[in-house]
Amino acid sequence: MASSRTLALAPPATARRGRRPRIALTVIAATQLMVVLDITIVNIALPHIQQALKFNTTNLSWVINAYALTFGGLLLLGGRAGDILGRRRVFVLGVLVFSLASLLGGVAQSSGWLLAARALQGLGGSIASPTALALIATNFKEGSERNRAFGVFSAVAGAGGAIGLLLGGMLTSWLSWRWVFFVNVPIGIAIVLLAPLYINESERHPGRFDLTGAFTATAGMVSLVYGFIRASDHGWTGAVTVTAFSLAVVLLAAFAVNEQRAQQPITPLHLLRERNRSGAYGLMLCVSATMFGIFFFITLFVQEILGFSPLRAGFAFLPISAATVAASQFAARNQLRWGPKPFLVTGSALVLGGVFWATRIDIHTGYAAGILGPTLLFGFGMGSIFVPVLLTVVSQVAPHETGAATGMLNTAQQVGGSLGLSILVTVYGTAGHHEARRQVGTFLQHATPQQAAQFRASGKLPAPYSSRVLVHGIAGAFQMGLVFVALAVVIAVLVIKVRRPPEPPHVSPSRGGT
């Protein structure tokens, strides 16, 4: 097991500086921004998508999950493909697939068409994202140069969610919901043209693809998430719900067995034996489980309760973007001074404070008093976490496994976020159902005969009763989010032991991509 105090030792890859490193970093960061913001850019457009393509409420959630699950479930395969076939080559392929899927999503004429396009987007993202991160290791020298590159990459990744909400609001208000997909196409074309000119190709490492592992992991997570979402509407004991959970257990167990027996598994389990790396994966999993919920429910609150337009709702998230970028840059500049652990502990504690503050939300909460503060804490916390988590994960990794290691980090973020959101949605639905019964009783006590008849005909509570149901469910979801973030704090304090790294001794370059 690697020492917990040697983060700066043993570079994950040998870098060869390209002709235009700034352009190379811009291309890599632009790809990550495109992939990450697509997780949230559709959030604000969801009501318009629902109306245009006739989604019901349950199926509408799959516009988010179809992307996140294929993205997270296939990230490990994408990272492996980069190691075997060459990272730049696979990177370009992923961007092409993502751009094509975006075009198909923009012209979708039915709900099934859009969900298929979202799943294809997830496939493209799962190929492009891990290779983009790994290309930093093969294009930038270890030390301050690579740390700065990671800082830019992490700031983009961290702010991508908030930028997606802003951009989604602008495009939906000014053009059409279809432009939240079309916007990716010209960006993708530019990346495909520039990548071969300014990004160095990595060395190819012979190997095999673990397709069984990729299938069982992805299908198992889809089944698990479906079970939680189904339970929120139809209860925990329904036949479909029980079947979904049972199938998830079987598939994920098959995945674990396959990874033990496969000659070249999609998940090199020995990467988890290093305490700091496994702790970093666990921390990202837990924090992301709440991060998706924060964006989803705050977006819902500011539009449904505060009455913000899509554009104004997007602007409401700008402070998160600014806080995330500022914290990421500060963390990147000070890694050699303080090491990762102080940032991981402080960052997860800030996230915990922000989520706790958000649990105080009620029908009278305003943006300045009850939304801005929690989201700022959340942004500073997430920005503080991204860089040290990245550096901890790639520390001590053999060159041919860099893609797998970074792919596992991305998987922890996406799968954790999707699974966490499904759990929070389940808690939201359960709390909302209980509150709805109470609000129905209160409404009927005060309603006129005509109002009561209208309610029985439509089944819809009028405001402010429906607003109280919504807010009660959101507060319950945030309380569940506290559990996830509290676990992240425990991991940061007790599991991760890496501290301020010593000055690295001279290390001869290891075999890696060029």
N, C-alpha and C positions, 0 to 999 in steps of 0.2 A: 504493500500500500504506500502511496506517495505521501511524503511529509505534508502536514497541513501548513507549513510555513514556507513553501517553495513555489508560490504562484508565478514568480517571474522567471523560474528556471525552465529549461527544456521547451523550446518553442514548439508549437503544434505543427508548424510547417516552415520551410525556408522560403522567404519571399524574394522575388526579383522585382525591383522597382521598375515600373513601366515608364513610358515616355511622358505621359501626362497623368500623374497619380491623382490630381484633383478631379480630372474628368472621369477617371476610372471609379473613384469614390462616389461621384455624382451619379453615375450610371447604376452602381450597386445600390446606393441609398434610394434612388428613384424607384427601383424595382421593389424594394422593401416597402416603401411608402404606398405604392400602388396596391401591393398585396394586402398590407395591413389595413389600410383605410377602407378596403372593400368589405371588411367585416362589419363596419359601422355605417358606411356611406348610405346604405339602403334603409337604415333604421328610420330616419325622418321621412323617407318616401313610402314607408309601408302602408299608411292609410290610402295613398293614391294607387299603389300597386293592388291593394285589396279590392278597391272599387273597380279598377280597370280590368282585372283578370278574374274577378269573382271568387277570390279566396274566402273560405270561412276562417274563423279566428284561430282554430287549432292548426290548420294547414299553413296559415300565414307564418307561424313561428319557424316553419321549415325553410323559409326564404333565408333565414339566418343560419339555421343548423345544417342545411344541405351543403353550404359552403364550409362552415367551420369544421364539420366532421370529416369530410373528404380531405380537407386541408390538413387537419391534425392527424388523421389516421394514416395518411400516405406520406407524411413528411419524412419518416425514417427511410422509406423506400427511395424518396427523392434524394436524400443525402447520400444514400448508398450508391445510387446511380451516378452521382457526381464523382464519387471516389473511383468508380470502375471505368466510366466512359470519358471522364474529363469534365471538370466543373464548368468551364466556360461553355462547352458544347451543350451540356445539359441545361445550363442556365438559360441559354438562348431558346432552346426547345420549350422550356417551361413558360417563358414570356410569350412565345408564339401561341401556345395552347391557351394561356390566360387571356390574351387579346382576342382570339377567335371566340372564346366562350363569352366574353364581354359583349362582342358584337351580336352573338346569338341571343343573349339576355336582353339586349336593348330592343330587338325586334320581336320579342316573344309575343305570341297571340293567345296563349293559354297558360293556366297555372302549371300544368305538367311540363310544358316547354320551358318555362322560366326555372323551375326546380332542376331540370336536367342541365340547363345552362349554368346554374349556380354550382351544381356538383362538378361540372367540367371546369369551372373557374377554380374550385378547390383543388382539383387535380393539377392544374397549371401552377397554382400557387405552391403546392407541395413540392413541385419540382424546382421552381425558381428560388423560393425563399431560403432553404438550407444551403443551396449552392452559392447564393449571394453572400450569406454570412461566411461560408468557408472560403470564398474568394478573397475576403479581407486578409485571412491568414496567409494566403499564397501571393498576395500583391503588396503587402505592407510589412516592413521589418518589425521584429519584436521590439518592444520598448515603447518610447513615447509616440513614435509614428503610428504603431498599431493601436495603441491606446486611444490616440486622437481619432483614428478611423472608427474604432469601436464606439467612441463617444458620439460621433456623428450618426452612425448607424443606429445606435440605441435611442438617440433623441428622436430620430425619424420614426423608429418602431414605436416608441412610447407615445409620441404625439399623433401618430397616424390615426388612432381611433377618434380623437377629438377633431382632427382636420377633416376626417370623413364625415362627421356630423355637420360641420360647417359647410363643407362643399356640397353635401347632400341637400342641405337646406337651400343653398343658392341655386343649384341646378333644378330642384323641384319647384321652387318659387318662380324662377325666371324662364325656365324652358319646359321640361317635362321630366317625370320620373325616369323615363328611358335614358336620359343623359347621365344618370349615375352609373350606367354601364358603358355608354358610348365614350365617355371621357377617357377610359382606359386604352382605347384603340390607338390614337395617335401617339400616346406616351409609349405604349408597347412597341410600336413600329420604330420610334426613335431609339429605344434601348437596343433592339435587335440590330440596327444598323451601326451603332456606336460600340457595342460590346467587343466585336472582333478586332476593332481598331485600337482600343485602349486598355483592354483587360487581358492579362497574361493567362494562358492556359495552364492547368495544373498537370502534374504527372499522372498518368493512368495506372491504376493498380488492379491487377487481375482479380476476379472474384465472381461470385454468383449472386443472383437475386433471390431473396426469400419471399416468393409470392404467396406461399401459404401463410407466413407470418403477417404479411401486409393485409391479406383478406380477412383472416380471423380477428386481427386487432381492429380493423375498421368496421367490419360487420358487427363485432361485439359491442363497440362503443355506440354505433347507430341504434342497436337494439336496446342498450341501456338507457340512452337519452330518450328514445321513444317511450320506454316504459314510464319514465318520470313524467313526461309531458302527458301521456295518456292518463296517468293516475290523477293528475290535477283536475281533469274533466270528468273522468268516469270511475274514480275510486281505486283503491289499492287491491281490491279482491276481484275485479273483473277478469274474465277469462283472457282477454287480449293483453291486459296489463301483466298478469302472472306469466303468460306465455313469453312476452317480450323480455321480462327479467330472467326467466329460466333460460331462454336462448342466449342471452347475454352472458350468463354464467358459463354455459357450455362453450361458447365461442372463445371467451377470454381464457378459460382453462385450457382449451386446445392451443391457444396462442402461447401460453406459458410453457406447455409441454413441448411444442414445436421449437421454441427458442432454446430449450435445453438440448434438443437433439439435432437441430439443423447444423450442417457443416459450416455455413456462414450465415448466422441468424441476422434478421433485420435489426434486432436490438442486441448489440453485444453486451450481455448481462454483466460482464466483468467491468464495464465502465461504471456500474453502480457500486462496485466494491470500495471505491475510493470515497471516503466519508464526506468530504467537502462537496464533491460533484453530486453525489446522490442527494445531499442536503439542498444543494442549489436547485436541482430538479423538483424536489418536494416543495420548496419555498415558492417557486414559480407556479407550480400547479395550484397551490392554495390561494395565492394572491390573484391569479387569473380567474379563479372560480368566482371571485367577487367582482373583479374588474368588468367582466361582461355585463353583470347585473347592474352595476352602477350606471353604465352608459344606457342600457336598455330602459331601466325604470326612471332614471332622471329625465330622459328624453320624453317618456310617457307623461311624467308629472308636469313638466313645463308646458307641454302642448295641451293636455287635457284639463289640468287644474289651473295653471296660470294663464292659459289662453294664448301662448306664444304662437306666432306663425312659424312655418318651417325654417325660414331664414333667421328669424330672431332666436329660435331655439338653437340653431347652429352657432350663432354668435355667443350664446350663453355658455358654450363650452370652450371658447377661446382661452379663458384663464387656466383651464386644465392643460391645454397645449403649452402655454407659456411656462407654467410651473414645471412640467415634465422636461421640457428642453433645458431650462435653467439648471435643474437638479442633475440631469444627465451630464451636462458639460462640467459642472462642478465635481461630480464623482469621477469623471474621466481624468480630470487634471490632477486629482489628489490621490489616485490609487497607490502610487509609489510612496507617498508620504504616510498614509494611514492604513493602507490595505483594504480588502473588501469588507471584513466583518463589521466595522463601525457603520458603514453605509447600509449593510443589509439589516442590521438591528434597528438603526434609526429609521430607515425607509419603511420597514414593515410596521414599526410602531406608529409612524405618521399615517399610514393607510388605516391602521386600526382606529386611530383617533378620528379620522375622517368618516369611516363607516359608522362608528358609534354616534357621532354627531348627526349623521343622516337618519339614524333610527328615530330621532326626535321629530321627524317630519309629521305634519298634520294638515288639516284642511285650511288652516290659517297661515301656513308657512309661505313666506315670500322669497323671491330669488336672492336678494341681497342678504337677508338675515339667516336663511336656512338652507340655501343651495350653494351659494358661492363659497362660503367657508369650508364646508365638507369637501367640495370638489377640489379646492386649492390644496388642502392637506393631502388628498388622495393623489393629486398630480405630483406634488413634491416627493411623496413617498415612492411612487412608482418610478419616477426619474432617478431617485437615489439607488434603486434596486437594479435597474437594467444592466449597467456597465459591470459592477462587481459580479453579478450572476454570470454574465458572458465570460468574463476573464476566469472565473473559478471553473467553469465547465470546460474550457479549452486548455486549461493548465494540465500538463503531464500527459496529453493525448498524443498517441502515435500519429504521424502524418497521414497514414492511410485510413485513419478512423476519425479524422476531424469532421467530415461530413456527417457521420453517424452521431457524433457527440452533439454537434450543433442541431442536428435534426431532432434529437431527443429533447433538447431544450425547447425548440419550437413546438414539438408535440405536446410537451407538458403545458405550454401556454394555451394552445388551441383546444386540446382535448379537455384540459382543466376548465377553460372558459366555457366551452359548450356544455360539459357535464354540470358545472356550477350553475350556469344559467338555467338549465333544465330543472335543477333542484330548487333554485330560487323561484322559478315560475310555479313549481308545484306548491311551495310554501305560500306564495302569493295567491294562487287559486284556492287553496284550502282556507286560508285566513279570509279571503274575499267572500267565499261561500258562506262562512259563519256570519260575517258582518252583514252580508246581503239579507240573510233571514231576519236579522235584528232590524235593519233599516226598512225592510218591507213591512214589518209589524208597526214600526213608528209611522211610516207613511200612511198606511191604511187607517190608522187611528185619527189622522188629521185630514185625510183626503175627502173631497166632495164625492158624491156618488158618480158623477161624470168622470172625475180623475181616477177613481178606483176602477171603473169600467175600462178606461183607456189602458190602464196598467195591465189588467187581466188579459186584454186583447193583444198587447204588444210584448208583455213580459219585461219591459224596460223601465227601470226606476228613473224618475226625473231628477235633475239637479235640485238641491245639493245632496240628495240621498245617494245617488250613484257616485258622486265625487268622494263621499265618505267611505264607500266600499273600496274604491280604487286606492285611496290613500292608506286605508287600513291594511290592504294587501301589500302595498309597497313597503310599509314600515315593517311588516312581518318578514318580508323577503330580506330586508337589510339586517334584521336581527339574526337571520340564518347566516348572512354574509359575515357577521362578526365571528362566528365559529371558525370559518375558513381562515380568516385573517389572524385570529388568535393562534391558530395552529402554525401559521407562517412565522409569527413572532417567536414561538417556542423553538422552531427549527433554527431560526437565525441565532438565537441565544445559546441553545444547548447542543445543536448538532454540528453546525458549521464552525470549524475551529481555525480556519485560515486567518492570519493576522497580518500586521505590517510586514511585507516581504523584505528580506535583506537585499543588499546590493548583489545582483546576479554575478557569479563568476563567469569567466570566459567559457562558453559552451560551443564546441564545434558544431557546425550546421548539421542537422539531421536530414535524412532523406525525405523529401517532400516535393510538393508541387512547385512549379516555377512560374 
